[in-house]
Amino acid sequence: NRRAFMVGGAGLLVAGVAGTFPLLRDTSISSSSRPLALQWTKDIGLLFSEPFAGIAIARGQVHVAAHQMDSEGLDRALGRRIDTDGKETGQFLLEEPGSRAHAILPTEDGGAYLGGEIGSDAMITRVDKDFRPMWTRKFESGSISSIMPAENGLIAGLEGPESSGKAKLLFINASGQQTAEATLLDRRGDSIQHVTALSDGSIAVLGMRKESPAMTRALCPGAKQHEAKVGVTGFGKAVGHLRDA
């Protein structure tokens, strides 16, 4: 559960190209492949809690959704754009304290949508090509964990508060107004972590489902972990499959 994970004074960084570690090397890679080499790292911000950021690539630039701690020790949602040399080309910091960003979706005009939360409410913020705020919309309780493009807008994955067990897709137009929704998982502790489009027009959803609605502490002997895999066809019609982890 993201909201239960606290990391005091932790830092967040983004790496341009990860280094190659011999013990983790994929032996299936051709011997003619060029080894990876670390080019640069970029400090994003000092964190107080929930070190779960989002990253996306568009037009050769890295877009990052995160949050950083202000002078009063409160989180504020953060969006940054970085070029291939590690130079910052845009930054946005949401004015509202207690806000966090977990997902980012670059737009055709050079701006972006940032998804996350403000306090207990899910939120999406739209920034322009200079990363200046255009609008911020709040939705129901929870957090936006992932966003993907859709015709005339976007689709957002809603991770509901643990007590509600709501894991939904929100269909949102270009001005930030919700037009529809689809509940995929509905037990306490269910969540959606990532959504992405498939080539046939359907949506792949990565989520999490607890085996027992009452299991809120660490796993006990005999308990099972499960992975939820949900395929969506159309708006709201879903089939799910559970397997032992």
N, C-alpha and C positions, 0 to 999 in steps of 0.2 A: 504494500500500500504506500503510494508516494507520500501521502500526507502524514504518515507515521514515521517517515525516515528523516531524521534530523542530523545534520552535519554542521557543527559549529565552526565558523572560521575557515571553512573549506574554500579552495579556489577552483575556478573552472577555466579550462583552456581548450583551444582548438588547434589541432596539428594539421599542417599543410599536407604532408605525406608521411605516413607512419614509417618508422624504422623497421628493419627486418631482424627478427630474433631467431637465431638458429634453431632453438628448441621448438619453435612454433611454426617453422617453415613448412609449407605445403609441398611435399615431395612430388606431387603430380605436376608441378610447374615445370615447363620445358627448361632445359639447361641453357637455351638461347635467350630466355627472358632476362631483362635487365633487373638487377636487385633494387628493391626500394631503398630510398635514402631520405632521412629526415631533412626537410628544407627549412622549415620555420615553425615556431609555435607562437600563439598570440594569447595573452591573458585577457579573459573576458570580464571577470568581475569577482569581487569577494562575495561569497555566499554565506547565508545563515542556515538555510534549510532547503530540502528538495533539490538536490543537484541533478535535475533531469532537464536537459536542454534539448532543443531541436536544431537540425541543420538541413540546409538545402543548397543546391548549386543551380545558378542561373546566369547565363551570359558570362561564364568564366569567373564568377565571383561567388564567394561563400556567404550565405545568409544564416545567421545564428539567432535563435530565440532563447533567451535565458532570463535571469534576473540577478540583481545585485543588491547588496545591503547598503542602505543609506546611513547617514551620520547618526540616526536615532536607532539603528539596529533593525529596521524594518525592510522587508523585501520590496523591490519595485521592478516591474516587468521591463525587460531590456531587449532591444533588437539591434543587431549590428550587421554591417555588410563589409566584407574584407576581400581585397583583390588577390590575385595569385602570388603577389610578392609580399603579402602580409600587411599591406597598407589599408587602413580603415577608410572606406568610402561613404559610410553612412552610419548614423547611430540615433536610436530613439530610446528614451527612458520615460515610461508612463508616470505621470504625476501622482497617481493614487498609491498610497502606501498599502502594503499587504497584497500587492499584485505580483503575479509570476507568469512567465511565458514558457510554454513547453513545445510549441510547434510554430513553424513559419512556412509560408507559401509565397514565393516571389510572384509578381504580377507582370503582365506584358509591358506595362508602362514604366517598369523599373522600380516600382514600389513593392509592397508586401502586405500580406495578412499575418498577424501574430495571434495565436490562440493560447489561452491559459485560464487564469482566474483572477478575480478581484475579491479578496476575502473569501466568502463561501459561494460566490456566484461565478459561473463560467463566463468567459468573455472572449471577444475577438476585437482586435484593433487593426485599423487600416492605416498604413503610412504611404506617402507619395514617393516619388523617385529620389527626393532629397531626405527621405526618412522623417518627414514632418507629419504629425498626426492629422488624419482627415476625420476619423470618427472612431468611437469605441462603443460597442454594444454589449450589454449584459444579458445573460440567458438564465436558465434555471440553476438551481444549486448544483455544484460540481465543478469540473474543469474540462477545458478543451485540450485533449491530449494529442490530436492529429488533425490535419486539414489537407484536403486535396481539391483540385480544380473540378468544376462541373459546368455544364452549360449555363451561362448567364449567372454564375456565382460560384459557390463552393459547397463541399460536404465536410462536416466536422464530426469527429468522434468525441462523444461526451462521456467522460468518466464521472459517474454520479457519486455523491457522498456514500461512504460505506454503509450507513444506516438505511439508505434508500434502495441500493442494489440496482440502480438504473444505469444501463449501458446502452446508449442510443447513437444513431446517426441523425444529425441535424442538417437539414437542407436550407441553405441560406443564400439570398440573392446578393447582387453586387453592392447594394447599399447597406447590407448587414441585417436585413429583416428575415426572420425565420419563416419559411413557407411550408415546411412539412417536417416530419420526424419519423423515425422507425426504431422501435425498441427491439434490441437483439438479445440481451441478457437481462434477467429481471430478478435475480436473487441477491441477497445482501452480500456485498463484497465483490460482485461482478464488476468488470471494467473493460473498457476499450483502450488499447494502447496505440494502435496504428491502423490507418486506412489507406488503401491505394487502389488505383484503377487497373483493371485487367483489359487486355486487348479486345475482348468480346463485349465490352461495355459494362460488365458486372464489377463488383467491388470486393476486394479481399480485405478481411478484417482480422487483425490480430488482437486477441483479448485474453482475459483471465477470468476463470470461474473457480471459486472455492468449492471444495467438496461438500462442506457443511456450512449452512448459514450461521451457525453458532461458533465456528472455529475462527476466533479472532486473535489467538496467541500463537506462539511458535508451534510448529508441528510436534505432535506427541507420538510415541511409539505406536505403530499400527495405522497411523493416519496416511492418507494418500494425497499426493498432489495431482492435479489434473491440468491439462492444457485444453483450452477451448478453441476450436477452429470453426468459424462461421462463414458461410458463403451467402451472398445476397444476390437475389435476382429481382430486378424491379425495385420499387420503393416500398419496403416494409415486409416483403416476403422473404423469410430466412429459414435455413435449415442448419442445424448445429451437430457437431460430432465431438464426443469427449473420449479421450484415451488416457491411460495411465502415463504419467511422466517418467 
